[in-house]
Amino acid sequence: ISDVYPVGDGKYSIVNITKGISIGSDELIVYPNPATDIIYIVSTKEVEYVSIFNNIGQTIYRGNETQIDISNFEPGIYIISINNENEVLCKKLLIE
């Protein structure tokens, strides 16, 4: 949200709202979360490979796609691990 105009009157204001994903210079986004059918991975670094683990630590997906079909996964909480260049980033993923 940007600045509100005019300032001070409180009756009528104009607000600029931007919709979408904003990604910084060193970020990773996994969306939607919670998910039902497909998840998307957006990274400022090259994704080397992705692993998804179930709640008992079994690897249920491994690949290098940034769009993953999860429609056949059971509902629950998963860990998604993304290897980018020289780092490994992990996030919680909820599948409904």
C-alpha positions, -999 to +999 in steps of 0.1 A: +000+000+000+014+034-009+007+068+005-029+079+011-041+111-005-053+136+006-039+135+041-059+148+070-095+149+058-104+113+066-136+113+045-123+104+010-089+089+003-071+074-026-050+043-019-028+025-043-028-013-037-007-037-057-017-073-059+008-101-066+039-117-053+068-095-044+102-113-042+133-097-027+168-102-039+175-134-019+141-150-013+122-182-018+084-185-021+064-217-021+027-210-029-002-216-024+002-228+011-020-246+021-023-263-012-046-288-029-034-295-065-003-277-076+025-258-058+048-233-073+083-224-063+097-190-070+133-183-062+159-156-070+185-184-073+184-214-096+166-244-081+189-274-084+164-299-069+134-301-047+125-328-021+092-332-003+092-353+029+061-367+047+056-365+085+078-397+091+107-384+070+101-405+039+110-387+006+077-386-014+090-363-042+124-355-057+130-335-088+139-301-102+105-288-112+093-254-099+056-264-106+047-297-087+015-316-090+006-327-054-030-338-062-023-374-053-006-366-019-025-374+013-037-343+032-012-334+060+019-315+069+050-319+048+085-305+047+097-291+013+135-288+009+148-267-020+185-268-029+197-235-045+233-232-055+252-235-022+223-237+003+194-258+013+161-241+023+133-259+041+097-248+045+066-263+060+039-272+034+003-280+043-016-301+018-054-301+022 
